[in-house]
């Protein structure tokens, strides 16, 4: 009997706790979720929002990607905590480095996926994670990137030029009511990547609350185009449920009005 897929639904997958070792000697904690009944058709490496604002590998969009997409779309989903970030999985060594030292974190995740022989590696960045993807993710083994709510806070014109020159596909999902970069300006800024596709999402906000299904459909549409979308909203099989209380405080804290070192953050509402 089919049951609805809800916010905390966990569909079947082979889930492995993993550790990444960076070139500068840190250990980062993470998880790899794989389909249980078939080889993965593609791989998502998830890059989470700002850890200083509650971002982590368990931030809700990335958590739901890992909980649903191995079963619904046959994707491998690799999530990890960047340096100095903690979650229910544990804490990664080091400290937040304003997207500089994090280049080693991105490289370690890509290297892990490559050596694990995971197929067709894509980056899925959200907010700060989009800056990491743009600055450090244009690796030869990476096929493309899907960017959610990009603030373009740390990424600069040379980073966009690198992606443009690569020709790799870049899809940019921009909430209509984003706090930092809204669709019209995003279209202008991402014109520097000639192949970038900018999609404004009506009614959505930076945290994508209430819009996760749309996000996951768009991710699958690019990464695994052979999989029909929209994805199913019910599941006929075993299903577990996560603990909503484990994430409540971090969700509330995310993107609060907390000063962050680094380039000034634009406010798109101003």
Short mmCIF file of the C-alpha atoms (twelve columns), coordinates in Angstrom:
data_MODEL
# 
_entry.id   MODEL 
# 
loop_
_atom_site.group_PDB 
_atom_site.id 
_atom_site.type_symbol 
_atom_site.label_atom_id 
_atom_site.label_alt_id 
_atom_site.label_comp_id 
_atom_site.label_asym_id 
_atom_site.label_seq_id 
_atom_site.Cartn_x 
_atom_site.Cartn_y 
_atom_site.Cartn_z 
_atom_site.pdbx_PDB_model_num 
ATOM 1   C CA . UNK A 1   0.000  0.000  0.000   1 
ATOM 2   C CA . UNK A 2   1.407  3.389  -0.968  1 
ATOM 3   C CA . UNK A 3   2.106  5.968  1.728   1 
ATOM 4   C CA . UNK A 4   2.711  9.702  1.200   1 
ATOM 5   C CA . UNK A 5   6.334  10.875 1.224   1 
ATOM 6   C CA . UNK A 6   6.487  13.478 3.967   1 
ATOM 7   C CA . UNK A 7   9.177  15.903 5.143   1 
ATOM 8   C CA . UNK A 8   10.889 13.382 7.423   1 
ATOM 9   C CA . UNK A 9   10.364 10.278 5.253   1 
ATOM 10  C CA . UNK A 10  13.483 8.175  4.687   1 
ATOM 11  C CA . UNK A 11  13.277 5.876  1.667   1 
ATOM 12  C CA . UNK A 12  15.489 2.786  1.302   1 
ATOM 13  C CA . UNK A 13  19.160 3.290  0.459   1 
ATOM 14  C CA . UNK A 14  22.529 1.846  1.327   1 
ATOM 15  C CA . UNK A 15  23.887 4.476  3.721   1 
ATOM 16  C CA . UNK A 16  27.569 4.575  4.638   1 
ATOM 17  C CA . UNK A 17  29.234 6.881  7.121   1 
ATOM 18  C CA . UNK A 18  32.358 8.181  5.424   1 
ATOM 19  C CA . UNK A 19  35.378 10.307 6.272   1 
ATOM 20  C CA . UNK A 20  37.211 12.598 3.888   1 
ATOM 21  C CA . UNK A 21  40.858 13.519 4.306   1 
ATOM 22  C CA . UNK A 22  41.869 16.932 3.028   1 
ATOM 23  C CA . UNK A 23  45.213 17.867 1.506   1 
ATOM 24  C CA . UNK A 24  45.906 20.103 4.521   1 
ATOM 25  C CA . UNK A 25  45.413 17.247 6.971   1 
ATOM 26  C CA . UNK A 26  41.833 17.526 8.245   1 
ATOM 27  C CA . UNK A 27  39.235 14.806 8.643   1 
ATOM 28  C CA . UNK A 28  35.726 15.667 7.506   1 
ATOM 29  C CA . UNK A 29  32.672 13.573 8.344   1 
ATOM 30  C CA . UNK A 30  29.967 12.666 5.869   1 
ATOM 31  C CA . UNK A 31  27.594 10.114 4.432   1 
ATOM 32  C CA . UNK A 32  27.189 8.365  1.109   1 
ATOM 33  C CA . UNK A 33  23.698 7.148  0.180   1 
ATOM 34  C CA . UNK A 34  23.403 4.653  -2.692  1 
ATOM 35  C CA . UNK A 35  20.489 2.922  -4.402  1 
ATOM 36  C CA . UNK A 36  19.919 -0.532 -2.917  1 
ATOM 37  C CA . UNK A 37  18.706 -2.323 -6.044  1 
ATOM 38  C CA . UNK A 38  20.827 -0.952 -8.891  1 
ATOM 39  C CA . UNK A 39  24.049 0.898  -9.639  1 
ATOM 40  C CA . UNK A 40  23.696 4.685  -9.392  1 
ATOM 41  C CA . UNK A 41  23.051 6.524  -12.642 1 
ATOM 42  C CA . UNK A 42  24.765 9.710  -11.442 1 
ATOM 43  C CA . UNK A 43  26.244 11.283 -8.312  1 
ATOM 44  C CA . UNK A 44  25.444 14.417 -6.338  1 
ATOM 45  C CA . UNK A 45  28.111 15.991 -4.126  1 
ATOM 46  C CA . UNK A 46  26.205 18.296 -1.775  1 
ATOM 47  C CA . UNK A 47  27.759 21.566 -0.592  1 
ATOM 48  C CA . UNK A 48  25.850 23.025 2.329   1 
ATOM 49  C CA . UNK A 49  24.954 26.596 3.415   1 
ATOM 50  C CA . UNK A 50  27.018 28.751 5.788   1 
ATOM 51  C CA . UNK A 51  27.967 26.845 8.945   1 
ATOM 52  C CA . UNK A 52  28.063 30.159 10.843  1 
ATOM 53  C CA . UNK A 53  24.341 30.466 10.083  1 
ATOM 54  C CA . UNK A 54  23.271 26.900 10.858  1 
ATOM 55  C CA . UNK A 55  24.279 25.323 7.544   1 
ATOM 56  C CA . UNK A 56  25.442 21.698 7.601   1 
ATOM 57  C CA . UNK A 57  25.185 18.427 5.683   1 
ATOM 58  C CA . UNK A 58  21.762 17.901 7.291   1 
ATOM 59  C CA . UNK A 59  20.307 21.212 6.065   1 
ATOM 60  C CA . UNK A 60  16.845 20.200 4.976   1 
ATOM 61  C CA . UNK A 61  17.091 20.318 1.175   1 
ATOM 62  C CA . UNK A 62  20.293 18.241 1.173   1 
ATOM 63  C CA . UNK A 63  18.932 15.872 3.806   1 
ATOM 64  C CA . UNK A 64  15.806 15.252 1.724   1 
ATOM 65  C CA . UNK A 65  17.915 14.716 -1.391  1 
ATOM 66  C CA . UNK A 66  19.836 11.982 0.425   1 
ATOM 67  C CA . UNK A 67  16.686 10.477 1.923   1 
ATOM 68  C CA . UNK A 68  14.723 10.341 -1.361  1 
ATOM 69  C CA . UNK A 69  16.833 10.450 -4.506  1 
ATOM 70  C CA . UNK A 70  18.668 7.098  -4.255  1 
ATOM 71  C CA . UNK A 71  15.278 5.346  -4.266  1 
ATOM 72  C CA . UNK A 72  13.290 7.694  -6.515  1 
ATOM 73  C CA . UNK A 73  15.945 8.552  -9.103  1 
ATOM 74  C CA . UNK A 74  18.816 6.066  -8.712  1 
ATOM 75  C CA . UNK A 75  21.278 8.762  -7.646  1 
ATOM 76  C CA . UNK A 76  24.247 8.447  -5.312  1 
ATOM 77  C CA . UNK A 77  24.178 11.328 -2.823  1 
ATOM 78  C CA . UNK A 78  27.356 12.347 -0.977  1 
ATOM 79  C CA . UNK A 79  26.929 14.842 1.873   1 
ATOM 80  C CA . UNK A 80  29.632 16.064 4.241   1 
ATOM 81  C CA . UNK A 81  30.331 18.749 6.815   1 
ATOM 82  C CA . UNK A 82  32.894 21.281 5.677   1 
ATOM 83  C CA . UNK A 83  35.711 22.230 8.049   1 
ATOM 84  C CA . UNK A 84  34.501 23.327 11.469  1 
ATOM 85  C CA . UNK A 85  30.916 22.209 10.798  1 
ATOM 86  C CA . UNK A 86  28.911 19.818 12.977  1 
ATOM 87  C CA . UNK A 87  25.629 17.947 12.682  1 
ATOM 88  C CA . UNK A 88  24.047 14.742 13.976  1 
ATOM 89  C CA . UNK A 89  26.675 12.870 11.928  1 
ATOM 90  C CA . UNK A 90  29.472 14.527 13.919  1 
ATOM 91  C CA . UNK A 91  31.954 17.373 13.651  1 
ATOM 92  C CA . UNK A 92  34.538 17.951 10.952  1 
ATOM 93  C CA . UNK A 93  37.958 19.126 12.038  1 
ATOM 94  C CA . UNK A 94  39.225 22.648 11.468  1 
ATOM 95  C CA . UNK A 95  37.361 25.926 11.382  1 
ATOM 96  C CA . UNK A 96  35.310 28.006 8.963   1 
ATOM 97  C CA . UNK A 97  37.657 29.744 6.506   1 
ATOM 98  C CA . UNK A 98  35.415 32.045 4.441   1 
ATOM 99  C CA . UNK A 99  35.577 29.736 1.369   1 
ATOM 100 C CA . UNK A 100 39.405 29.726 1.239   1 
ATOM 101 C CA . UNK A 101 40.485 26.570 3.078   1 
ATOM 102 C CA . UNK A 102 37.240 24.968 1.982   1 
ATOM 103 C CA . UNK A 103 38.831 24.447 -1.423  1 
ATOM 104 C CA . UNK A 104 40.536 21.431 0.131   1 
ATOM 105 C CA . UNK A 105 37.157 20.162 1.386   1 
ATOM 106 C CA . UNK A 106 35.595 20.320 -2.073  1 
ATOM 107 C CA . UNK A 107 38.644 18.619 -3.575  1 
ATOM 108 C CA . UNK A 108 38.501 15.840 -0.971  1 
ATOM 109 C CA . UNK A 109 34.845 15.126 -1.740  1 
ATOM 110 C CA . UNK A 110 35.459 15.024 -5.482  1 
ATOM 111 C CA . UNK A 111 38.484 12.789 -4.970  1 
ATOM 112 C CA . UNK A 112 36.449 10.410 -2.788  1 
ATOM 113 C CA . UNK A 113 33.721 10.124 -5.433  1 
ATOM 114 C CA . UNK A 114 36.294 9.563  -8.159  1 
ATOM 115 C CA . UNK A 115 38.177 6.843  -6.296  1 
ATOM 116 C CA . UNK A 116 34.896 5.172  -5.288  1 
ATOM 117 C CA . UNK A 117 34.164 5.020  -9.040  1 
ATOM 118 C CA . UNK A 118 30.879 6.837  -8.601  1 
ATOM 119 C CA . UNK A 119 29.407 7.756  -11.981 1 
ATOM 120 C CA . UNK A 120 28.718 11.172 -13.504 1 
ATOM 121 C CA . UNK A 121 29.649 13.545 -10.696 1 
ATOM 122 C CA . UNK A 122 27.563 16.715 -10.273 1 
ATOM 123 C CA . UNK A 123 27.760 19.412 -7.613  1 
ATOM 124 C CA . UNK A 124 24.635 20.512 -5.739  1 
ATOM 125 C CA . UNK A 125 25.419 23.736 -3.905  1 
ATOM 126 C CA . UNK A 126 23.086 25.734 -1.696  1 
ATOM 127 C CA . UNK A 127 23.843 29.351 -0.686  1 
ATOM 128 C CA . UNK A 128 27.449 29.308 0.643   1 
ATOM 129 C CA . UNK A 129 27.739 25.934 -1.062  1 
ATOM 130 C CA . UNK A 130 27.201 27.659 -4.424  1 
ATOM 131 C CA . UNK A 131 30.212 29.864 -3.740  1 
ATOM 132 C CA . UNK A 132 32.263 26.738 -3.027  1 
ATOM 133 C CA . UNK A 133 31.047 25.107 -6.236  1 
ATOM 134 C CA . UNK A 134 31.831 28.184 -8.320  1 
ATOM 135 C CA . UNK A 135 35.213 28.861 -6.728  1 
ATOM 136 C CA . UNK A 136 36.554 25.335 -6.340  1 
ATOM 137 C CA . UNK A 137 34.316 22.829 -8.110  1 
ATOM 138 C CA . UNK A 138 35.154 23.126 -11.815 1 
ATOM 139 C CA . UNK A 139 37.182 19.928 -11.761 1 
ATOM 140 C CA . UNK A 140 37.741 17.789 -14.869 1 
ATOM 141 C CA . UNK A 141 35.680 14.906 -13.419 1 
ATOM 142 C CA . UNK A 142 32.710 17.129 -12.522 1 
ATOM 143 C CA . UNK A 143 30.018 17.133 -15.217 1 
ATOM 144 C CA . UNK A 144 28.108 20.194 -14.044 1 
ATOM 145 C CA . UNK A 145 26.503 22.064 -11.166 1 
ATOM 146 C CA . UNK A 146 23.072 22.899 -9.816  1 
ATOM 147 C CA . UNK A 147 23.108 26.040 -7.663  1 
ATOM 148 C CA . UNK A 148 20.369 26.898 -5.146  1 
ATOM 149 C CA . UNK A 149 19.957 30.463 -3.837  1 
ATOM 150 C CA . UNK A 150 23.404 31.716 -4.926  1 
ATOM 151 C CA . UNK A 151 24.413 34.885 -3.041  1 
ATOM 152 C CA . UNK A 152 27.609 35.371 -5.117  1 
ATOM 153 C CA . UNK A 153 29.252 36.543 -1.915  1 
ATOM 154 C CA . UNK A 154 32.639 34.871 -2.179  1 
ATOM 155 C CA . UNK A 155 32.638 33.831 -5.851  1 
ATOM 156 C CA . UNK A 156 33.941 36.487 -8.248  1 
ATOM 157 C CA . UNK A 157 34.090 37.164 -11.971 1 
ATOM 158 C CA . UNK A 158 37.170 34.969 -12.584 1 
ATOM 159 C CA . UNK A 159 35.326 31.988 -11.044 1 
ATOM 160 C CA . UNK A 160 32.358 32.540 -13.350 1 
ATOM 161 C CA . UNK A 161 34.745 32.858 -16.289 1 
ATOM 162 C CA . UNK A 162 36.299 29.490 -15.436 1 
ATOM 163 C CA . UNK A 163 32.917 27.779 -15.564 1 
ATOM 164 C CA . UNK A 164 32.010 29.601 -18.773 1 
ATOM 165 C CA . UNK A 165 35.200 28.452 -20.455 1 
ATOM 166 C CA . UNK A 166 34.607 24.870 -19.329 1 
ATOM 167 C CA . UNK A 167 31.276 24.639 -21.139 1 
ATOM 168 C CA . UNK A 168 29.932 22.499 -18.303 1 
ATOM 169 C CA . UNK A 169 26.187 22.896 -17.653 1 
ATOM 170 C CA . UNK A 170 25.216 25.172 -14.776 1 
ATOM 171 C CA . UNK A 171 21.622 25.438 -13.582 1 
ATOM 172 C CA . UNK A 172 20.793 28.239 -11.147 1 
ATOM 173 C CA . UNK A 173 17.563 28.083 -9.111  1 
ATOM 174 C CA . UNK A 174 16.732 31.507 -7.701  1 
ATOM 175 C CA . UNK A 175 13.840 32.144 -5.286  1 
ATOM 176 C CA . UNK A 176 11.495 34.986 -6.222  1 
ATOM 177 C CA . UNK A 177 11.870 36.422 -2.717  1 
ATOM 178 C CA . UNK A 178 15.506 35.547 -2.035  1 
ATOM 179 C CA . UNK A 179 17.230 37.609 0.639   1 
ATOM 180 C CA . UNK A 180 20.456 38.169 -1.314  1 
ATOM 181 C CA . UNK A 181 20.032 37.676 -5.083  1 
ATOM 182 C CA . UNK A 182 16.703 37.670 -6.909  1 
ATOM 183 C CA . UNK A 183 15.925 36.337 -10.409 1 
ATOM 184 C CA . UNK A 184 16.408 39.526 -12.464 1 
ATOM 185 C CA . UNK A 185 19.790 40.323 -10.949 1 
ATOM 186 C CA . UNK A 186 20.812 36.658 -11.018 1 
ATOM 187 C CA . UNK A 187 20.118 36.556 -14.762 1 
ATOM 188 C CA . UNK A 188 22.362 39.580 -15.214 1 
ATOM 189 C CA . UNK A 189 25.170 38.293 -12.985 1 
ATOM 190 C CA . UNK A 190 25.177 34.757 -14.413 1 
ATOM 191 C CA . UNK A 191 25.323 36.046 -17.978 1 
ATOM 192 C CA . UNK A 192 29.075 35.732 -17.400 1 
ATOM 193 C CA . UNK A 193 28.568 31.950 -17.714 1 
ATOM 194 C CA . UNK A 194 27.326 31.702 -21.274 1 
ATOM 195 C CA . UNK A 195 25.750 28.281 -20.824 1 
ATOM 196 C CA . UNK A 196 24.134 29.003 -17.427 1 
ATOM 197 C CA . UNK A 197 20.386 28.431 -17.141 1 
ATOM 198 C CA . UNK A 198 18.784 30.723 -14.547 1 
ATOM 199 C CA . UNK A 199 15.349 29.645 -13.294 1 
ATOM 200 C CA . UNK A 200 13.310 31.941 -11.089 1 
ATOM 201 C CA . UNK A 201 11.008 30.038 -8.740  1 
ATOM 202 C CA . UNK A 202 7.793  31.947 -7.972  1 
ATOM 203 C CA . UNK A 203 6.910  32.308 -4.309  1 
ATOM 204 C CA . UNK A 204 10.115 30.671 -3.073  1 
ATOM 205 C CA . UNK A 205 12.509 32.058 -0.454  1 
ATOM 206 C CA . UNK A 206 16.159 31.457 0.377   1 
ATOM 207 C CA . UNK A 207 15.471 28.458 2.621   1 
ATOM 208 C CA . UNK A 208 13.186 26.700 0.078   1 
ATOM 209 C CA . UNK A 209 10.647 25.809 2.761   1 
ATOM 210 C CA . UNK A 210 7.605  24.422 0.956   1 
ATOM 211 C CA . UNK A 211 9.494  24.147 -2.347  1 
ATOM 212 C CA . UNK A 212 11.774 21.147 -1.859  1 
ATOM 213 C CA . UNK A 213 9.830  18.959 -4.280  1 
ATOM 214 C CA . UNK A 214 10.313 21.553 -7.034  1 
ATOM 215 C CA . UNK A 215 14.028 21.729 -6.253  1 
ATOM 216 C CA . UNK A 216 14.494 17.953 -6.352  1 
ATOM 217 C CA . UNK A 217 12.554 17.688 -9.608  1 
ATOM 218 C CA . UNK A 218 14.787 20.298 -11.225 1 
ATOM 219 C CA . UNK A 219 17.922 18.567 -9.928  1 
ATOM 220 C CA . UNK A 220 16.841 15.218 -11.322 1 
ATOM 221 C CA . UNK A 221 15.755 16.804 -14.611 1 
ATOM 222 C CA . UNK A 222 19.366 17.943 -15.175 1 
ATOM 223 C CA . UNK A 223 21.392 15.181 -13.555 1 
ATOM 224 C CA . UNK A 224 19.320 12.146 -14.592 1 
ATOM 225 C CA . UNK A 225 17.166 13.276 -17.532 1 
ATOM 226 C CA . UNK A 226 16.034 9.717  -18.192 1 
ATOM 227 C CA . UNK A 227 14.108 9.711  -14.877 1 
ATOM 228 C CA . UNK A 228 10.507 10.999 -15.235 1 
ATOM 229 C CA . UNK A 229 9.595  14.104 -13.249 1 
ATOM 230 C CA . UNK A 230 7.780  15.221 -11.227 1 
ATOM 231 C CA . UNK A 231 9.052  12.577 -8.840  1 
ATOM 232 C CA . UNK A 232 6.504  10.392 -7.050  1 
ATOM 233 C CA . UNK A 233 4.946  11.799 -3.892  1 
ATOM 234 C CA . UNK A 234 4.029  8.376  -2.528  1 
ATOM 235 C CA . UNK A 235 6.077  5.238  -1.844  1 
ATOM 236 C CA . UNK A 236 4.965  1.616  -1.965  1 
ATOM 237 C CA . UNK A 237 7.524  -0.087 0.228   1 
ATOM 238 C CA . UNK A 238 9.461  0.210  3.474   1 
ATOM 239 C CA . UNK A 239 9.835  3.722  4.831   1 
ATOM 240 C CA . UNK A 240 11.464 5.097  7.949   1 
ATOM 241 C CA . UNK A 241 11.137 8.518  9.520   1 
ATOM 242 C CA . UNK A 242 13.768 10.958 10.756  1 
ATOM 243 C CA . UNK A 243 13.692 12.828 14.042  1 
ATOM 244 C CA . UNK A 244 12.382 16.324 13.360  1 
ATOM 245 C CA . UNK A 245 13.548 17.495 16.777  1 
ATOM 246 C CA . UNK A 246 17.165 16.772 15.902  1 
ATOM 247 C CA . UNK A 247 17.195 19.636 13.385  1 
ATOM 248 C CA . UNK A 248 14.691 22.163 14.732  1 
ATOM 249 C CA . UNK A 249 17.160 24.514 16.400  1 
ATOM 250 C CA . UNK A 250 19.514 24.574 13.411  1 
ATOM 251 C CA . UNK A 251 16.654 25.245 11.000  1 
ATOM 252 C CA . UNK A 252 15.408 28.166 13.061  1 
ATOM 253 C CA . UNK A 253 18.938 29.576 13.355  1 
ATOM 254 C CA . UNK A 254 19.733 29.280 9.658   1 
ATOM 255 C CA . UNK A 255 20.403 32.605 7.975   1 
ATOM 256 C CA . UNK A 256 19.585 34.569 11.106  1 
ATOM 257 C CA . UNK A 257 20.956 38.095 11.407  1 
ATOM 258 C CA . UNK A 258 24.420 36.990 12.493  1 
ATOM 259 C CA . UNK A 259 27.546 38.864 11.339  1 
ATOM 260 C CA . UNK A 260 29.862 36.806 9.139   1 
ATOM 261 C CA . UNK A 261 33.453 37.669 8.347   1 
ATOM 262 C CA . UNK A 262 34.263 38.181 4.705   1 
ATOM 263 C CA . UNK A 263 32.927 40.271 1.833   1 
ATOM 264 C CA . UNK A 264 29.792 42.275 2.672   1 
ATOM 265 C CA . UNK A 265 26.558 40.394 2.084   1 
ATOM 266 C CA . UNK A 266 24.037 42.116 -0.163  1 
ATOM 267 C CA . UNK A 267 20.428 42.336 0.981   1 
ATOM 268 C CA . UNK A 268 18.145 41.862 -2.013  1 
ATOM 269 C CA . UNK A 269 15.218 43.308 -0.086  1 
ATOM 270 C CA . UNK A 270 16.888 46.697 0.355   1 
# 
